[in-house]
């Protein structure tokens, strides 16, 4: 059952845009910092947080690649004209 929960959580995370993922991560950090949740729940939250960070990094990498492509196209246009 645990594997299914992890797969479902990762699927939900993959649907978030960058801002939503950062918002979720901020909430998680806040709840962990409060220290009011049991250790097992903290570990689950930490695991979710790591998945959110990975997702955000993927989004940022994709954005960086798009920016590089746009810059290259712009540079090529300047040399032709």
mmCIF file of the N, C-alpha and C atoms, coordinates in Angstrom:
data_MODEL
# 
_entry.id   MODEL 
# 
loop_
_atom_site.group_PDB 
_atom_site.id 
_atom_site.type_symbol 
_atom_site.label_atom_id 
_atom_site.label_alt_id 
_atom_site.label_comp_id 
_atom_site.label_asym_id 
_atom_site.label_entity_id 
_atom_site.label_seq_id 
_atom_site.pdbx_PDB_ins_code 
_atom_site.Cartn_x 
_atom_site.Cartn_y 
_atom_site.Cartn_z 
_atom_site.occupancy 
_atom_site.B_iso_or_equiv 
_atom_site.pdbx_formal_charge 
_atom_site.auth_seq_id 
_atom_site.auth_comp_id 
_atom_site.auth_asym_id 
_atom_site.auth_atom_id 
_atom_site.pdbx_PDB_model_num 
ATOM 1   N N  . UNK A 1 1  ? 0.824  -1.202 0.000   1.00 0.00 ? 1  UNK A N  1 
ATOM 2   C CA . UNK A 1 1  ? 0.000  0.000  0.000   1.00 0.00 ? 1  UNK A CA 1 
ATOM 3   C C  . UNK A 1 1  ? 0.866  1.264  0.000   1.00 0.00 ? 1  UNK A C  1 
ATOM 4   N N  . UNK A 1 2  ? 1.964  1.239  0.702   1.00 0.00 ? 2  UNK A N  1 
ATOM 5   C CA . UNK A 1 2  ? 2.843  2.411  0.790   1.00 0.00 ? 2  UNK A CA 1 
ATOM 6   C C  . UNK A 1 2  ? 3.361  2.822  -0.589  1.00 0.00 ? 2  UNK A C  1 
ATOM 7   N N  . UNK A 1 3  ? 3.739  1.858  -1.422  1.00 0.00 ? 3  UNK A N  1 
ATOM 8   C CA . UNK A 1 3  ? 4.240  2.171  -2.764  1.00 0.00 ? 3  UNK A CA 1 
ATOM 9   C C  . UNK A 1 3  ? 3.177  2.894  -3.577  1.00 0.00 ? 3  UNK A C  1 
ATOM 10  N N  . UNK A 1 4  ? 1.930  2.436  -3.470  1.00 0.00 ? 4  UNK A N  1 
ATOM 11  C CA . UNK A 1 4  ? 0.831  3.073  -4.193  1.00 0.00 ? 4  UNK A CA 1 
ATOM 12  C C  . UNK A 1 4  ? 0.667  4.524  -3.748  1.00 0.00 ? 4  UNK A C  1 
ATOM 13  N N  . UNK A 1 5  ? 0.769  4.772  -2.436  1.00 0.00 ? 5  UNK A N  1 
ATOM 14  C CA . UNK A 1 5  ? 0.644  6.126  -1.913  1.00 0.00 ? 5  UNK A CA 1 
ATOM 15  C C  . UNK A 1 5  ? 1.752  7.022  -2.457  1.00 0.00 ? 5  UNK A C  1 
ATOM 16  N N  . UNK A 1 6  ? 2.962  6.504  -2.505  1.00 0.00 ? 6  UNK A N  1 
ATOM 17  C CA . UNK A 1 6  ? 4.096  7.265  -3.013  1.00 0.00 ? 6  UNK A CA 1 
ATOM 18  C C  . UNK A 1 6  ? 3.892  7.588  -4.484  1.00 0.00 ? 6  UNK A C  1 
ATOM 19  N N  . UNK A 1 7  ? 3.452  6.603  -5.270  1.00 0.00 ? 7  UNK A N  1 
ATOM 20  C CA . UNK A 1 7  ? 3.215  6.818  -6.705  1.00 0.00 ? 7  UNK A CA 1 
ATOM 21  C C  . UNK A 1 7  ? 2.121  7.871  -6.902  1.00 0.00 ? 7  UNK A C  1 
ATOM 22  N N  . UNK A 1 8  ? 1.046  7.786  -6.143  1.00 0.00 ? 8  UNK A N  1 
ATOM 23  C CA . UNK A 1 8  ? -0.054 8.741  -6.266  1.00 0.00 ? 8  UNK A CA 1 
ATOM 24  C C  . UNK A 1 8  ? 0.419  10.146 -5.902  1.00 0.00 ? 8  UNK A C  1 
ATOM 25  N N  . UNK A 1 9  ? 1.216  10.249 -4.837  1.00 0.00 ? 9  UNK A N  1 
ATOM 26  C CA . UNK A 1 9  ? 1.731  11.553 -4.408  1.00 0.00 ? 9  UNK A CA 1 
ATOM 27  C C  . UNK A 1 9  ? 2.626  12.162 -5.474  1.00 0.00 ? 9  UNK A C  1 
ATOM 28  N N  . UNK A 1 10 ? 3.522  11.362 -6.053  1.00 0.00 ? 10 UNK A N  1 
ATOM 29  C CA . UNK A 1 10 ? 4.416  11.858 -7.098  1.00 0.00 ? 10 UNK A CA 1 
ATOM 30  C C  . UNK A 1 10 ? 3.632  12.291 -8.325  1.00 0.00 ? 10 UNK A C  1 
ATOM 31  N N  . UNK A 1 11 ? 2.562  11.559 -8.643  1.00 0.00 ? 11 UNK A N  1 
ATOM 32  C CA . UNK A 1 11 ? 1.718  11.922 -9.784  1.00 0.00 ? 11 UNK A CA 1 
ATOM 33  C C  . UNK A 1 11 ? 1.046  13.272 -9.537  1.00 0.00 ? 11 UNK A C  1 
ATOM 34  N N  . UNK A 1 12 ? 0.573  13.481 -8.310  1.00 0.00 ? 12 UNK A N  1 
ATOM 35  C CA . UNK A 1 12 ? -0.055 14.759 -7.970  1.00 0.00 ? 12 UNK A CA 1 
ATOM 36  C C  . UNK A 1 12 ? 0.961  15.894 -8.028  1.00 0.00 ? 12 UNK A C  1 
ATOM 37  N N  . UNK A 1 13 ? 2.159  15.651 -7.538  1.00 0.00 ? 13 UNK A N  1 
ATOM 38  C CA . UNK A 1 13 ? 3.207  16.667 -7.560  1.00 0.00 ? 13 UNK A CA 1 
ATOM 39  C C  . UNK A 1 13 ? 3.554  17.042 -8.993  1.00 0.00 ? 13 UNK A C  1 
ATOM 40  N N  . UNK A 1 14 ? 3.611  16.061 -9.873  1.00 0.00 ? 14 UNK A N  1 
ATOM 41  C CA . UNK A 1 14 ? 3.998  16.340 -11.257 1.00 0.00 ? 14 UNK A CA 1 
ATOM 42  C C  . UNK A 1 14 ? 2.984  17.232 -11.977 1.00 0.00 ? 14 UNK A C  1 
ATOM 43  N N  . UNK A 1 15 ? 1.790  17.359 -11.438 1.00 0.00 ? 15 UNK A N  1 
ATOM 44  C CA . UNK A 1 15 ? 0.763  18.209 -12.048 1.00 0.00 ? 15 UNK A CA 1 
ATOM 45  C C  . UNK A 1 15 ? 0.837  19.657 -11.568 1.00 0.00 ? 15 UNK A C  1 
ATOM 46  N N  . UNK A 1 16 ? 1.648  19.913 -10.551 1.00 0.00 ? 16 UNK A N  1 
ATOM 47  C CA . UNK A 1 16 ? 1.744  21.259 -10.005 1.00 0.00 ? 16 UNK A CA 1 
ATOM 48  C C  . UNK A 1 16 ? 2.632  22.138 -10.867 1.00 0.00 ? 16 UNK A C  1 
ATOM 49  N N  . UNK A 1 17 ? 2.266  23.414 -10.971 1.00 0.00 ? 17 UNK A N  1 
ATOM 50  C CA . UNK A 1 17 ? 3.184  24.344 -11.613 1.00 0.00 ? 17 UNK A CA 1 
ATOM 51  C C  . UNK A 1 17 ? 4.202  24.786 -10.551 1.00 0.00 ? 17 UNK A C  1 
ATOM 52  N N  . UNK A 1 18 ? 5.172  25.576 -10.965 1.00 0.00 ? 18 UNK A N  1 
ATOM 53  C CA . UNK A 1 18 ? 6.261  25.957 -10.076 1.00 0.00 ? 18 UNK A CA 1 
ATOM 54  C C  . UNK A 1 18 ? 5.747  26.680 -8.827  1.00 0.00 ? 18 UNK A C  1 
ATOM 55  N N  . UNK A 1 19 ? 4.879  27.634 -9.013  1.00 0.00 ? 19 UNK A N  1 
ATOM 56  C CA . UNK A 1 19 ? 4.383  28.422 -7.896  1.00 0.00 ? 19 UNK A CA 1 
ATOM 57  C C  . UNK A 1 19 ? 3.597  27.570 -6.908  1.00 0.00 ? 19 UNK A C  1 
ATOM 58  N N  . UNK A 1 20 ? 2.790  26.641 -7.420  1.00 0.00 ? 20 UNK A N  1 
ATOM 59  C CA . UNK A 1 20 ? 2.035  25.747 -6.547  1.00 0.00 ? 20 UNK A CA 1 
ATOM 60  C C  . UNK A 1 20 ? 2.974  24.840 -5.752  1.00 0.00 ? 20 UNK A C  1 
ATOM 61  N N  . UNK A 1 21 ? 3.997  24.326 -6.417  1.00 0.00 ? 21 UNK A N  1 
ATOM 62  C CA . UNK A 1 21 ? 4.949  23.436 -5.751  1.00 0.00 ? 21 UNK A CA 1 
ATOM 63  C C  . UNK A 1 21 ? 5.705  24.180 -4.654  1.00 0.00 ? 21 UNK A C  1 
ATOM 64  N N  . UNK A 1 22 ? 6.119  25.413 -4.929  1.00 0.00 ? 22 UNK A N  1 
ATOM 65  C CA . UNK A 1 22 ? 6.808  26.224 -3.912  1.00 0.00 ? 22 UNK A CA 1 
ATOM 66  C C  . UNK A 1 22 ? 5.872  26.491 -2.734  1.00 0.00 ? 22 UNK A C  1 
ATOM 67  N N  . UNK A 1 23 ? 4.617  26.766 -3.027  1.00 0.00 ? 23 UNK A N  1 
ATOM 68  C CA . UNK A 1 23 ? 3.632  26.989 -1.963  1.00 0.00 ? 23 UNK A CA 1 
ATOM 69  C C  . UNK A 1 23 ? 3.475  25.764 -1.076  1.00 0.00 ? 23 UNK A C  1 
ATOM 70  N N  . UNK A 1 24 ? 3.380  24.597 -1.692  1.00 0.00 ? 24 UNK A N  1 
ATOM 71  C CA . UNK A 1 24 ? 3.278  23.345 -0.933  1.00 0.00 ? 24 UNK A CA 1 
ATOM 72  C C  . UNK A 1 24 ? 4.527  23.124 -0.086  1.00 0.00 ? 24 UNK A C  1 
ATOM 73  N N  . UNK A 1 25 ? 5.674  23.391 -0.670  1.00 0.00 ? 25 UNK A N  1 
ATOM 74  C CA . UNK A 1 25 ? 6.941  23.217 0.039   1.00 0.00 ? 25 UNK A CA 1 
ATOM 75  C C  . UNK A 1 25 ? 7.015  24.160 1.241   1.00 0.00 ? 25 UNK A C  1 
ATOM 76  N N  . UNK A 1 26 ? 6.565  25.378 1.063   1.00 0.00 ? 26 UNK A N  1 
ATOM 77  C CA . UNK A 1 26 ? 6.562  26.349 2.159   1.00 0.00 ? 26 UNK A CA 1 
ATOM 78  C C  . UNK A 1 26 ? 5.675  25.874 3.304   1.00 0.00 ? 26 UNK A C  1 
ATOM 79  N N  . UNK A 1 27 ? 4.506  25.339 2.971   1.00 0.00 ? 27 UNK A N  1 
ATOM 80  C CA . UNK A 1 27 ? 3.605  24.804 4.000   1.00 0.00 ? 27 UNK A CA 1 
ATOM 81  C C  . UNK A 1 27 ? 4.255  23.646 4.746   1.00 0.00 ? 27 UNK A C  1 
ATOM 82  N N  . UNK A 1 28 ? 4.895  22.755 3.995   1.00 0.00 ? 28 UNK A N  1 
ATOM 83  C CA . UNK A 1 28 ? 5.547  21.600 4.617   1.00 0.00 ? 28 UNK A CA 1 
ATOM 84  C C  . UNK A 1 28 ? 6.636  22.027 5.589   1.00 0.00 ? 28 UNK A C  1 
ATOM 85  N N  . UNK A 1 29 ? 7.466  22.949 5.150   1.00 0.00 ? 29 UNK A N  1 
ATOM 86  C CA . UNK A 1 29 ? 8.554  23.427 6.004   1.00 0.00 ? 29 UNK A CA 1 
ATOM 87  C C  . UNK A 1 29 ? 7.984  24.041 7.278   1.00 0.00 ? 29 UNK A C  1 
ATOM 88  N N  . UNK A 1 30 ? 6.927  24.816 7.125   1.00 0.00 ? 30 UNK A N  1 
ATOM 89  C CA . UNK A 1 30 ? 6.292  25.429 8.289   1.00 0.00 ? 30 UNK A CA 1 
ATOM 90  C C  . UNK A 1 30 ? 5.771  24.406 9.273   1.00 0.00 ? 30 UNK A C  1 
ATOM 91  N N  . UNK A 1 31 ? 5.130  23.361 8.774   1.00 0.00 ? 31 UNK A N  1 
ATOM 92  C CA . UNK A 1 31 ? 4.580  22.354 9.676   1.00 0.00 ? 31 UNK A CA 1 
ATOM 93  C C  . UNK A 1 31 ? 5.678  21.542 10.359  1.00 0.00 ? 31 UNK A C  1 
ATOM 94  N N  . UNK A 1 32 ? 6.759  21.275 9.639   1.00 0.00 ? 32 UNK A N  1 
ATOM 95  C CA . UNK A 1 32 ? 7.871  20.543 10.246  1.00 0.00 ? 32 UNK A CA 1 
ATOM 96  C C  . UNK A 1 32 ? 8.559  21.417 11.292  1.00 0.00 ? 32 UNK A C  1 
ATOM 97  N N  . UNK A 1 33 ? 8.749  22.692 10.978  1.00 0.00 ? 33 UNK A N  1 
ATOM 98  C CA . UNK A 1 33 ? 9.401  23.605 11.923  1.00 0.00 ? 33 UNK A CA 1 
ATOM 99  C C  . UNK A 1 33 ? 8.593  23.796 13.194  1.00 0.00 ? 33 UNK A C  1 
ATOM 100 N N  . UNK A 1 34 ? 7.267  23.701 13.103  1.00 0.00 ? 34 UNK A N  1 
ATOM 101 C CA . UNK A 1 34 ? 6.417  23.831 14.286  1.00 0.00 ? 34 UNK A CA 1 
ATOM 102 C C  . UNK A 1 34 ? 6.740  22.737 15.299  1.00 0.00 ? 34 UNK A C  1 
ATOM 103 N N  . UNK A 1 35 ? 7.126  21.568 14.784  1.00 0.00 ? 35 UNK A N  1 
ATOM 104 C CA . UNK A 1 35 ? 7.481  20.466 15.671  1.00 0.00 ? 35 UNK A CA 1 
ATOM 105 C C  . UNK A 1 35 ? 6.299  19.809 16.353  1.00 0.00 ? 35 UNK A C  1 
ATOM 106 N N  . UNK A 1 36 ? 5.099  20.119 15.900  1.00 0.00 ? 36 UNK A N  1 
ATOM 107 C CA . UNK A 1 36 ? 3.893  19.583 16.540  1.00 0.00 ? 36 UNK A CA 1 
ATOM 108 C C  . UNK A 1 36 ? 3.424  18.265 15.938  1.00 0.00 ? 36 UNK A C  1 
ATOM 109 N N  . UNK A 1 37 ? 4.127  17.743 14.953  1.00 0.00 ? 37 UNK A N  1 
ATOM 110 C CA . UNK A 1 37 ? 3.692  16.507 14.324  1.00 0.00 ? 37 UNK A CA 1 
ATOM 111 C C  . UNK A 1 37 ? 4.619  15.366 14.739  1.00 0.00 ? 37 UNK A C  1 
ATOM 112 N N  . UNK A 1 38 ? 4.075  14.162 14.797  1.00 0.00 ? 38 UNK A N  1 
ATOM 113 C CA . UNK A 1 38 ? 4.879  13.002 15.194  1.00 0.00 ? 38 UNK A CA 1 
ATOM 114 C C  . UNK A 1 38 ? 6.042  12.755 14.217  1.00 0.00 ? 38 UNK A C  1 
ATOM 115 N N  . UNK A 1 39 ? 7.045  12.059 14.697  1.00 0.00 ? 39 UNK A N  1 
ATOM 116 C CA . UNK A 1 39 ? 8.245  11.797 13.914  1.00 0.00 ? 39 UNK A CA 1 
ATOM 117 C C  . UNK A 1 39 ? 7.919  11.137 12.584  1.00 0.00 ? 39 UNK A C  1 
ATOM 118 N N  . UNK A 1 40 ? 7.073  10.112 12.581  1.00 0.00 ? 40 UNK A N  1 
ATOM 119 C CA . UNK A 1 40 ? 6.745  9.406  11.329  1.00 0.00 ? 40 UNK A CA 1 
ATOM 120 C C  . UNK A 1 40 ? 6.118  10.353 10.322  1.00 0.00 ? 40 UNK A C  1 
ATOM 121 N N  . UNK A 1 41 ? 5.240  11.224 10.773  1.00 0.00 ? 41 UNK A N  1 
ATOM 122 C CA . UNK A 1 41 ? 4.629  12.206 9.879   1.00 0.00 ? 41 UNK A CA 1 
ATOM 123 C C  . UNK A 1 41 ? 5.669  13.197 9.370   1.00 0.00 ? 41 UNK A C  1 
ATOM 124 N N  . UNK A 1 42 ? 6.610  13.574 10.221  1.00 0.00 ? 42 UNK A N  1 
ATOM 125 C CA . UNK A 1 42 ? 7.690  14.470 9.798   1.00 0.00 ? 42 UNK A CA 1 
ATOM 126 C C  . UNK A 1 42 ? 8.502  13.838 8.679   1.00 0.00 ? 42 UNK A C  1 
ATOM 127 N N  . UNK A 1 43 ? 8.768  12.551 8.806   1.00 0.00 ? 43 UNK A N  1 
ATOM 128 C CA . UNK A 1 43 ? 9.532  11.838 7.775   1.00 0.00 ? 43 UNK A CA 1 
ATOM 129 C C  . UNK A 1 43 ? 8.747  11.807 6.468   1.00 0.00 ? 43 UNK A C  1 
ATOM 130 N N  . UNK A 1 44 ? 7.455  11.558 6.545   1.00 0.00 ? 44 UNK A N  1 
ATOM 131 C CA . UNK A 1 44 ? 6.615  11.556 5.343   1.00 0.00 ? 44 UNK A CA 1 
ATOM 132 C C  . UNK A 1 44 ? 6.601  12.940 4.702   1.00 0.00 ? 44 UNK A C  1 
ATOM 133 N N  . UNK A 1 45 ? 6.504  13.968 5.536   1.00 0.00 ? 45 UNK A N  1 
ATOM 134 C CA . UNK A 1 45 ? 6.504  15.334 5.018   1.00 0.00 ? 45 UNK A CA 1 
ATOM 135 C C  . UNK A 1 45 ? 7.849  15.659 4.371   1.00 0.00 ? 45 UNK A C  1 
ATOM 136 N N  . UNK A 1 46 ? 8.923  15.202 5.002   1.00 0.00 ? 46 UNK A N  1 
ATOM 137 C CA . UNK A 1 46 ? 10.260 15.414 4.444   1.00 0.00 ? 46 UNK A CA 1 
ATOM 138 C C  . UNK A 1 46 ? 10.367 14.747 3.073   1.00 0.00 ? 46 UNK A C  1 
ATOM 139 N N  . UNK A 1 47 ? 9.859  13.516 2.976   1.00 0.00 ? 47 UNK A N  1 
ATOM 140 C CA . UNK A 1 47 ? 9.888  12.788 1.708   1.00 0.00 ? 47 UNK A CA 1 
ATOM 141 C C  . UNK A 1 47 ? 9.107  13.547 0.629   1.00 0.00 ? 47 UNK A C  1 
ATOM 142 N N  . UNK A 1 48 ? 7.950  14.049 0.995   1.00 0.00 ? 48 UNK A N  1 
ATOM 143 C CA . UNK A 1 48 ? 7.153  14.828 0.049   1.00 0.00 ? 48 UNK A CA 1 
ATOM 144 C C  . UNK A 1 48 ? 7.895  16.098 -0.344  1.00 0.00 ? 48 UNK A C  1 
ATOM 145 N N  . UNK A 1 49 ? 8.524  16.731 0.622   1.00 0.00 ? 49 UNK A N  1 
ATOM 146 C CA . UNK A 1 49 ? 9.296  17.938 0.350   1.00 0.00 ? 49 UNK A CA 1 
ATOM 147 C C  . UNK A 1 49 ? 10.413 17.687 -0.651  1.00 0.00 ? 49 UNK A C  1 
ATOM 148 N N  . UNK A 1 50 ? 11.093 16.571 -0.506  1.00 0.00 ? 50 UNK A N  1 
ATOM 149 C CA . UNK A 1 50 ? 12.169 16.238 -1.434  1.00 0.00 ? 50 UNK A CA 1 
ATOM 150 C C  . UNK A 1 50 ? 11.611 16.025 -2.842  1.00 0.00 ? 50 UNK A C  1 
ATOM 151 N N  . UNK A 1 51 ? 10.441 15.420 -2.940  1.00 0.00 ? 51 UNK A N  1 
ATOM 152 C CA . UNK A 1 51 ? 9.800  15.244 -4.249  1.00 0.00 ? 51 UNK A CA 1 
ATOM 153 C C  . UNK A 1 51 ? 9.419  16.594 -4.845  1.00 0.00 ? 51 UNK A C  1 
ATOM 154 N N  . UNK A 1 52 ? 8.940  17.501 -4.009  1.00 0.00 ? 52 UNK A N  1 
ATOM 155 C CA . UNK A 1 52 ? 8.595  18.843 -4.482  1.00 0.00 ? 52 UNK A CA 1 
ATOM 156 C C  . UNK A 1 52 ? 9.838  19.583 -4.978  1.00 0.00 ? 52 UNK A C  1 
ATOM 157 N N  . UNK A 1 53 ? 10.941 19.451 -4.241  1.00 0.00 ? 53 UNK A N  1 
ATOM 158 C CA . UNK A 1 53 ? 12.195 20.097 -4.658  1.00 0.00 ? 53 UNK A CA 1 
ATOM 159 C C  . UNK A 1 53 ? 12.655 19.539 -5.995  1.00 0.00 ? 53 UNK A C  1 
ATOM 160 N N  . UNK A 1 54 ? 12.591 18.233 -6.152  1.00 0.00 ? 54 UNK A N  1 
ATOM 161 C CA . UNK A 1 54 ? 12.996 17.611 -7.420  1.00 0.00 ? 54 UNK A CA 1 
ATOM 162 C C  . UNK A 1 54 ? 12.129 18.132 -8.566  1.00 0.00 ? 54 UNK A C  1 
ATOM 163 N N  . UNK A 1 55 ? 10.844 18.227 -8.334  1.00 0.00 ? 55 UNK A N  1 
ATOM 164 C CA . UNK A 1 55 ? 9.916  18.720 -9.346  1.00 0.00 ? 55 UNK A CA 1 
ATOM 165 C C  . UNK A 1 55 ? 10.241 20.171 -9.713  1.00 0.00 ? 55 UNK A C  1 
ATOM 166 N N  . UNK A 1 56 ? 10.499 21.007 -8.708  1.00 0.00 ? 56 UNK A N  1 
ATOM 167 C CA . UNK A 1 56 ? 10.839 22.410 -8.963  1.00 0.00 ? 56 UNK A CA 1 
ATOM 168 C C  . UNK A 1 56 ? 12.132 22.518 -9.766  1.00 0.00 ? 56 UNK A C  1 
ATOM 169 N N  . UNK A 1 57 ? 13.110 21.702 -9.434  1.00 0.00 ? 57 UNK A N  1 
ATOM 170 C CA . UNK A 1 57 ? 14.370 21.719 -10.177 1.00 0.00 ? 57 UNK A CA 1 
ATOM 171 C C  . UNK A 1 57 ? 14.158 21.348 -11.642 1.00 0.00 ? 57 UNK A C  1 
ATOM 172 N N  . UNK A 1 58 ? 13.279 20.370 -11.884 1.00 0.00 ? 58 UNK A N  1 
ATOM 173 C CA . UNK A 1 58 ? 12.988 19.969 -13.264 1.00 0.00 ? 58 UNK A CA 1 
ATOM 174 C C  . UNK A 1 58 ? 12.326 21.115 -14.029 1.00 0.00 ? 58 UNK A C  1 
ATOM 175 N N  . UNK A 1 59 ? 11.404 21.798 -13.376 1.00 0.00 ? 59 UNK A N  1 
ATOM 176 C CA . UNK A 1 59 ? 10.724 22.931 -14.012 1.00 0.00 ? 59 UNK A CA 1 
ATOM 177 C C  . UNK A 1 59 ? 11.738 24.028 -14.330 1.00 0.00 ? 59 UNK A C  1 
ATOM 178 N N  . UNK A 1 60 ? 12.613 24.335 -13.379 1.00 0.00 ? 60 UNK A N  1 
ATOM 179 C CA . UNK A 1 60 ? 13.621 25.374 -13.587 1.00 0.00 ? 60 UNK A CA 1 
ATOM 180 C C  . UNK A 1 60 ? 14.600 24.991 -14.690 1.00 0.00 ? 60 UNK A C  1 
ATOM 181 N N  . UNK A 1 61 ? 14.978 23.723 -14.748 1.00 0.00 ? 61 UNK A N  1 
ATOM 182 C CA . UNK A 1 61 ? 15.888 23.261 -15.796 1.00 0.00 ? 61 UNK A CA 1 
ATOM 183 C C  . UNK A 1 61 ? 15.233 23.436 -17.169 1.00 0.00 ? 61 UNK A C  1 
ATOM 184 N N  . UNK A 1 62 ? 13.978 23.077 -17.260 1.00 0.00 ? 62 UNK A N  1 
ATOM 185 C CA . UNK A 1 62 ? 13.251 23.225 -18.518 1.00 0.00 ? 62 UNK A CA 1 
ATOM 186 C C  . UNK A 1 62 ? 13.160 24.699 -18.920 1.00 0.00 ? 62 UNK A C  1 
ATOM 187 N N  . UNK A 1 63 ? 12.894 25.564 -17.954 1.00 0.00 ? 63 UNK A N  1 
ATOM 188 C CA . UNK A 1 63 ? 12.818 26.999 -18.242 1.00 0.00 ? 63 UNK A CA 1 
ATOM 189 C C  . UNK A 1 63 ? 14.178 27.522 -18.704 1.00 0.00 ? 63 UNK A C  1 
ATOM 190 N N  . UNK A 1 64 ? 15.239 27.072 -18.056 1.00 0.00 ? 64 UNK A N  1 
ATOM 191 C CA . UNK A 1 64 ? 16.584 27.492 -18.443 1.00 0.00 ? 64 UNK A CA 1 
ATOM 192 C C  . UNK A 1 64 ? 16.898 27.061 -19.877 1.00 0.00 ? 64 UNK A C  1 
ATOM 193 N N  . UNK A 1 65 ? 16.527 25.839 -20.225 1.00 0.00 ? 65 UNK A N  1 
ATOM 194 C CA . UNK A 1 65 ? 16.762 25.345 -21.587 1.00 0.00 ? 65 UNK A CA 1 
ATOM 195 C C  . UNK A 1 65 ? 15.982 26.169 -22.600 1.00 0.00 ? 65 UNK A C  1 
ATOM 196 N N  . UNK A 1 66 ? 14.751 26.536 -22.268 1.00 0.00 ? 66 UNK A N  1 
ATOM 197 C CA . UNK A 1 66 ? 13.952 27.370 -23.167 1.00 0.00 ? 66 UNK A CA 1 
ATOM 198 C C  . UNK A 1 66 ? 14.588 28.740 -23.362 1.00 0.00 ? 66 UNK A C  1 
ATOM 199 N N  . UNK A 1 67 ? 15.086 29.324 -22.263 1.00 0.00 ? 67 UNK A N  1 
ATOM 200 C CA . UNK A 1 67 ? 15.726 30.641 -22.340 1.00 0.00 ? 67 UNK A CA 1 
ATOM 201 C C  . UNK A 1 67 ? 16.985 30.571 -23.190 1.00 0.00 ? 67 UNK A C  1 
ATOM 202 N N  . UNK A 1 68 ? 17.781 29.516 -23.007 1.00 0.00 ? 68 UNK A N  1 
ATOM 203 C CA . UNK A 1 68 ? 18.985 29.351 -23.816 1.00 0.00 ? 68 UNK A CA 1 
ATOM 204 C C  . UNK A 1 68 ? 18.642 29.234 -25.298 1.00 0.00 ? 68 UNK A C  1 
ATOM 205 N N  . UNK A 1 69 ? 17.588 28.485 -25.602 1.00 0.00 ? 69 UNK A N  1 
ATOM 206 C CA . UNK A 1 69 ? 17.170 28.316 -26.995 1.00 0.00 ? 69 UNK A CA 1 
ATOM 207 C C  . UNK A 1 69 ? 16.723 29.654 -27.590 1.00 0.00 ? 69 UNK A C  1 
ATOM 208 N N  . UNK A 1 70 ? 15.965 30.417 -26.826 1.00 0.00 ? 70 UNK A N  1 
ATOM 209 C CA . UNK A 1 70 ? 15.509 31.730 -27.287 1.00 0.00 ? 70 UNK A CA 1 
ATOM 210 C C  . UNK A 1 70 ? 16.712 32.643 -27.516 1.00 0.00 ? 70 UNK A C  1 
ATOM 211 N N  . UNK A 1 71 ? 17.655 32.623 -26.591 1.00 0.00 ? 71 UNK A N  1 
ATOM 212 C CA . UNK A 1 71 ? 18.861 33.456 -26.723 1.00 0.00 ? 71 UNK A CA 1 
ATOM 213 C C  . UNK A 1 71 ? 19.662 33.072 -27.959 1.00 0.00 ? 71 UNK A C  1 
ATOM 214 N N  . UNK A 1 72 ? 19.796 31.775 -28.201 1.00 0.00 ? 72 UNK A N  1 
ATOM 215 C CA . UNK A 1 72 ? 20.522 31.308 -29.384 1.00 0.00 ? 72 UNK A CA 1 
ATOM 216 C C  . UNK A 1 72 ? 19.822 31.767 -30.662 1.00 0.00 ? 72 UNK A C  1 
ATOM 217 N N  . UNK A 1 73 ? 18.509 31.651 -30.694 1.00 0.00 ? 73 UNK A N  1 
ATOM 218 C CA . UNK A 1 73 ? 17.753 32.074 -31.873 1.00 0.00 ? 73 UNK A CA 1 
ATOM 219 C C  . UNK A 1 73 ? 17.898 33.571 -32.088 1.00 0.00 ? 73 UNK A C  1 
ATOM 220 N N  . UNK A 1 74 ? 17.888 34.314 -31.003 1.00 0.00 ? 74 UNK A N  1 
ATOM 221 C CA . UNK A 1 74 ? 18.030 35.769 -31.106 1.00 0.00 ? 74 UNK A CA 1 
ATOM 222 C C  . UNK A 1 74 ? 19.425 36.129 -31.613 1.00 0.00 ? 74 UNK A C  1 
ATOM 223 N N  . UNK A 1 75 ? 20.429 35.451 -31.094 1.00 0.00 ? 75 UNK A N  1 
ATOM 224 C CA . UNK A 1 75 ? 21.807 35.713 -31.532 1.00 0.00 ? 75 UNK A CA 1 
ATOM 225 C C  . UNK A 1 75 ? 21.994 35.371 -33.002 1.00 0.00 ? 75 UNK A C  1 
ATOM 226 N N  . UNK A 1 76 ? 21.403 34.284 -33.436 1.00 0.00 ? 76 UNK A N  1 
ATOM 227 C CA . UNK A 1 76 ? 21.522 33.893 -34.844 1.00 0.00 ? 76 UNK A CA 1 
ATOM 228 C C  . UNK A 1 76 ? 20.826 34.898 -35.745 1.00 0.00 ? 76 UNK A C  1 
ATOM 229 N N  . UNK A 1 77 ? 19.734 35.448 -35.275 1.00 0.00 ? 77 UNK A N  1 
ATOM 230 C CA . UNK A 1 77 ? 19.003 36.449 -36.043 1.00 0.00 ? 77 UNK A CA 1 
ATOM 231 C C  . UNK A 1 77 ? 19.797 37.725 -36.204 1.00 0.00 ? 77 UNK A C  1 
ATOM 232 N N  . UNK A 1 78 ? 20.576 38.091 -35.187 1.00 0.00 ? 78 UNK A N  1 
ATOM 233 C CA . UNK A 1 78 ? 21.392 39.308 -35.254 1.00 0.00 ? 78 UNK A CA 1 
ATOM 234 C C  . UNK A 1 78 ? 22.547 39.157 -36.249 1.00 0.00 ? 78 UNK A C  1 
ATOM 235 N N  . UNK A 1 79 ? 23.134 37.947 -36.328 1.00 0.00 ? 79 UNK A N  1 
ATOM 236 C CA . UNK A 1 79 ? 24.273 37.750 -37.227 1.00 0.00 ? 79 UNK A CA 1 
ATOM 237 C C  . UNK A 1 79 ? 23.833 37.698 -38.674 1.00 0.00 ? 79 UNK A C  1 
ATOM 238 N N  . UNK A 1 80 ? 22.587 37.316 -38.917 1.00 0.00 ? 80 UNK A N  1 
ATOM 239 C CA . UNK A 1 80 ? 22.082 37.247 -40.295 1.00 0.00 ? 80 UNK A CA 1 
ATOM 240 C C  . UNK A 1 80 ? 21.692 38.616 -40.817 1.00 0.00 ? 80 UNK A C  1 
ATOM 241 N N  . UNK A 1 81 ? 21.256 39.486 -39.924 1.00 0.00 ? 81 UNK A N  1 
ATOM 242 C CA . UNK A 1 81 ? 20.712 40.763 -40.353 1.00 0.00 ? 81 UNK A CA 1 
ATOM 243 C C  . UNK A 1 81 ? 21.736 41.784 -40.423 1.00 0.00 ? 81 UNK A C  1 
# 
